[in-house]
């Protein structure tokens, strides 16, 4: 099976799921879920990984695709199903806290980029040390990003330090991810989406390598796991 693009039905399904997040509704629409979301995202993930392995055979990239089911221990009053699906492409064990590429589709938007969501305080300190060691290099990496990128992650209430307009947004966060977000449609419905993602990830590779080196320096025993 080759990736043929998502369809508007994918967003419609996730939108309805927001308002019908219960087991009877989902079971009645499970075949629709498989057809418009689960199978396409798994094929997209597989083809994206294959393209990354072809371009960068020495990186040992692996792929993890999310399940629609929420962890029953962490519902916190929410329904049992997620209203979005995602995958991430990473090096080494997915249980590490290192940087990884991601793609996500929701009810009204989709996004992709490079993230480091689970970094703890030790890892973010390691990233700040890496930036401080060569701030000019980090500024060049950020300047090389394509237009339209966004930076996500919870900022500290009290900034760690003043490092200038370019570096400050990256430096003073508890975790971070950078990428692009769009309304559903366009490239998402295109069979060439695996190539588009691989192209994006390739452009982010210098930043990925910067993050990964910081990760290795901050906790080498975990980075090698």
C-alpha positions as CSV (number, residue, x, y, z in Angstrom):
1,X,0.0,0.0,0.0
2,X,1.4,3.4,-1.0
3,X,0.5,6.7,0.6
4,X,-2.2,8.5,-1.4
5,X,-2.7,11.5,0.9
6,X,-5.2,12.1,3.6
7,X,-8.7,13.2,2.8
8,X,-11.1,15.8,4.4
9,X,-12.7,12.8,6.1
10,X,-9.7,12.6,8.4
11,X,-10.3,16.0,10.0
12,X,-14.1,15.4,10.0
13,X,-13.6,12.2,12.0
14,X,-11.4,13.8,14.6
15,X,-13.8,16.8,14.9
16,X,-16.7,14.4,15.6
17,X,-14.6,12.4,18.0
18,X,-14.1,15.6,20.1
19,X,-17.8,15.6,20.8
20,X,-18.4,11.9,20.9
21,X,-15.4,10.7,22.9
22,X,-16.9,7.5,24.2
23,X,-16.4,3.8,23.4
24,X,-19.8,3.0,21.8
25,X,-19.4,5.9,19.3
26,X,-15.8,4.9,18.4
27,X,-16.6,1.2,18.0
28,X,-19.5,2.2,15.6
29,X,-17.0,4.2,13.6
30,X,-13.9,2.1,13.9
31,X,-13.7,1.0,10.3
32,X,-13.9,4.7,9.3
33,X,-11.1,5.5,11.7
34,X,-8.9,2.7,10.1
35,X,-9.7,3.8,6.6
36,X,-9.3,7.6,6.9
37,X,-6.7,7.9,9.7
38,X,-4.9,4.9,11.1
39,X,-3.9,3.2,7.8
40,X,-2.8,6.4,6.1
41,X,-0.7,7.7,9.0
42,X,1.0,4.4,9.3
43,X,1.8,4.3,5.6
44,X,3.0,7.9,5.7
45,X,5.2,7.0,8.7
46,X,6.7,4.0,7.0
47,X,7.4,5.8,3.7
48,X,8.9,8.8,5.6
49,X,11.2,6.5,7.6
50,X,12.3,4.7,4.4
51,X,13.2,8.0,2.8
52,X,15.1,9.1,5.9
53,X,17.0,5.8,6.0
54,X,17.9,6.2,2.3
55,X,19.2,9.7,2.8
56,X,20.9,9.2,6.2
57,X,21.7,5.5,6.5
58,X,24.2,6.1,9.4
59,X,21.7,7.7,11.8
60,X,19.7,4.6,12.7
61,X,16.4,6.4,12.6
62,X,13.4,4.5,14.2
63,X,9.7,5.3,14.0
64,X,7.0,5.4,16.6
65,X,3.3,5.9,15.6
66,X,0.8,7.0,18.3
67,X,-2.3,5.0,19.1
68,X,-5.7,6.6,19.3
69,X,-6.3,5.3,22.8
70,X,-5.3,7.4,25.8
71,X,-3.5,5.9,28.7
72,X,-6.3,4.9,31.1
73,X,-4.2,6.0,34.0
74,X,-4.0,9.6,32.6
75,X,-7.5,10.4,31.4
76,X,-8.0,13.3,33.9
77,X,-11.6,13.6,33.1
78,X,-11.1,13.3,29.3
79,X,-12.5,10.7,27.0
80,X,-10.6,7.5,26.2
81,X,-9.5,8.6,22.7
82,X,-7.1,11.2,21.5
83,X,-8.4,13.8,19.0
84,X,-5.1,13.8,17.2
85,X,-2.6,11.3,15.8
86,X,1.2,11.7,15.5
87,X,4.4,9.9,14.7
88,X,8.0,10.7,15.6
89,X,11.2,9.7,13.9
90,X,14.1,9.4,16.4
91,X,17.5,7.9,16.8
92,X,17.9,5.1,19.4
93,X,15.3,4.1,22.0
94,X,12.1,6.1,21.9
95,X,12.2,6.0,25.7
96,X,15.1,8.5,25.8
97,X,14.5,12.2,26.1
98,X,16.5,13.2,23.1
99,X,15.3,15.3,20.1
100,X,13.0,13.7,17.5
101,X,11.2,14.7,14.3
102,X,7.4,14.7,14.4
103,X,4.3,14.9,12.3
104,X,0.8,15.4,13.8
105,X,-2.7,15.6,12.4
106,X,-5.6,17.1,14.3
107,X,-9.2,18.1,13.6
108,X,-8.3,21.4,12.0
109,X,-4.5,21.6,11.6
110,X,-1.5,19.5,10.9
111,X,2.1,20.2,11.8
112,X,5.6,18.8,11.6
113,X,9.1,19.7,12.8
114,X,11.7,18.9,15.4
115,X,10.9,18.6,19.1
116,X,12.4,17.9,22.5
117,X,9.3,17.7,24.7
118,X,10.4,15.4,27.4
119,X,13.7,17.1,28.2
120,X,14.2,17.5,32.0
121,X,15.9,20.4,33.7
122,X,19.3,18.6,33.4
123,X,18.9,18.3,29.6
124,X,17.7,21.9,29.1
125,X,20.8,23.0,31.1
126,X,22.9,21.0,28.8
127,X,21.3,22.7,25.8
128,X,22.0,26.1,27.3
129,X,25.6,25.2,27.9
130,X,25.9,24.1,24.3
131,X,24.4,27.5,23.1
132,X,26.7,29.4,25.4
133,X,29.7,27.6,24.0
134,X,29.1,29.0,20.6
135,X,26.1,31.4,20.4
136,X,27.1,32.6,16.9
137,X,26.8,29.1,15.6
138,X,23.4,28.6,17.1
139,X,22.2,31.9,15.7
140,X,23.3,30.7,12.2
141,X,21.3,27.5,12.7
142,X,18.1,29.4,13.6
143,X,18.7,31.9,10.7
144,X,18.8,28.9,8.3
145,X,15.2,27.9,9.1
146,X,12.6,28.4,6.4
147,X,10.0,31.1,6.8
148,X,6.9,30.6,8.8
149,X,8.3,28.4,11.6
150,X,6.9,28.5,15.1
151,X,8.6,27.7,18.4
152,X,6.6,25.9,21.0
153,X,7.3,25.0,24.7
154,X,6.6,26.4,28.1
155,X,8.8,29.4,28.9
156,X,10.2,29.9,32.4
157,X,8.4,32.5,34.5
158,X,11.8,33.9,35.3
159,X,14.2,33.8,32.3
160,X,17.4,31.9,32.9
161,X,19.5,34.6,31.3
162,X,19.6,37.4,28.7
163,X,21.1,36.1,25.4
164,X,19.7,38.5,22.9
165,X,16.5,38.7,20.7
166,X,17.4,35.6,18.6
167,X,18.5,33.2,21.3
168,X,16.2,34.2,24.2
169,X,13.1,32.4,23.0
170,X,15.1,29.1,22.7
171,X,17.2,29.6,25.8
172,X,14.4,30.3,28.3
173,X,12.0,27.4,27.9
174,X,11.4,24.2,29.9
175,X,11.1,22.2,26.7
176,X,10.9,23.2,23.1
177,X,9.9,22.2,19.6
178,X,10.2,24.0,16.3
179,X,8.1,23.4,13.2
180,X,5.3,24.5,10.9
181,X,1.6,24.3,11.3
182,X,-1.1,24.5,8.6
183,X,-4.8,24.2,8.1
184,X,-5.9,20.8,6.9
185,X,-5.5,20.5,3.1
186,X,-2.9,21.3,0.6
187,X,0.2,19.0,0.9
188,X,-1.6,16.9,3.4
189,X,-3.8,15.5,0.7
190,X,-0.8,14.9,-1.6
191,X,0.9,11.6,-2.2
192,X,4.2,13.3,-2.1
193,X,3.9,14.1,1.6
194,X,6.6,11.6,2.6
195,X,9.1,13.5,0.4
196,X,8.0,16.8,1.8
197,X,8.5,15.6,5.4
198,X,11.9,14.2,4.6
199,X,12.9,17.4,2.9
200,X,11.9,19.4,6.0
201,X,13.7,17.0,8.3
202,X,16.8,17.2,6.2
203,X,16.8,21.0,6.5
204,X,16.4,20.6,10.3
205,X,19.3,18.1,10.5
206,X,21.9,20.7,11.6
207,X,19.7,21.7,14.4
208,X,18.9,18.1,15.2
209,X,22.6,17.4,15.4
210,X,23.1,20.4,17.7
211,X,20.4,19.2,20.1
212,X,21.7,15.6,19.9
213,X,25.2,16.7,20.8
214,X,23.9,18.6,23.8
215,X,21.9,15.5,24.8
216,X,25.0,13.4,24.6
217,X,27.0,15.8,26.6
218,X,24.3,16.2,29.3
219,X,23.6,12.5,29.8
220,X,25.9,10.3,27.7
221,X,24.8,7.0,29.3
222,X,21.2,7.7,28.2
223,X,22.1,8.9,24.8
224,X,23.9,5.7,24.0
225,X,20.9,3.5,25.3
